[in-house]
Amino acid sequence: MEVFAVTIFMSLAFAVLFAVLFFAERSQKQRRSMEQMSLMPLEADQSDR
């Protein structure tokens, strides 16, 4: 039974860690990711059409 308790605890810990990191990343609006920066030249092309 201790294995189940440890498994549930670790699952909840990882879920909370993921949620904290996710919301921390979403709150940073000034910094752009590499994917967003690589797509910036395409934004200019779409505005011309």
C-alpha positions in Angstrom: 0.0 0.0 0.0 2.9 2.4 0.5 3.7 2.1 -3.2 0.3 3.5 -4.1 0.8 6.4 -1.7 4.2 7.3 -3.1 2.9 6.9 -6.7 -0.1 9.2 -6.0 2.2 11.7 -4.2 4.7 11.8 -7.0 1.9 12.2 -9.6 0.4 15.1 -7.8 3.8 16.7 -7.3 4.5 16.5 -11.1 1.1 17.8 -11.9 1.6 20.8 -9.6 5.1 21.4 -11.0 3.7 21.3 -14.6 0.9 23.7 -13.8 3.3 26.2 -12.1 5.7 26.1 -15.0 2.9 26.3 -17.5 1.4 29.4 -16.0 4.8 31.0 -15.4 5.5 30.6 -19.1 2.1 32.0 -20.1 2.6 35.1 -17.9 5.8 36.1 -19.7 4.4 38.0 -22.6 7.5 40.0 -23.4 9.8 37.1 -24.1 9.1 35.2 -27.3 10.0 31.6 -27.8 12.3 30.4 -30.6 9.3 29.1 -32.6 7.5 32.4 -32.5 10.7 34.3 -33.5 11.2 31.9 -36.5 7.7 32.6 -37.7 7.9 36.4 -37.5 8.9 36.8 -41.2 5.8 35.0 -42.2 3.6 37.5 -40.4 4.7 40.3 -42.6 3.9 38.2 -45.7 0.3 37.6 -44.6 -0.4 41.2 -43.9 0.4 42.1 -47.5 -2.4 39.9 -48.9 
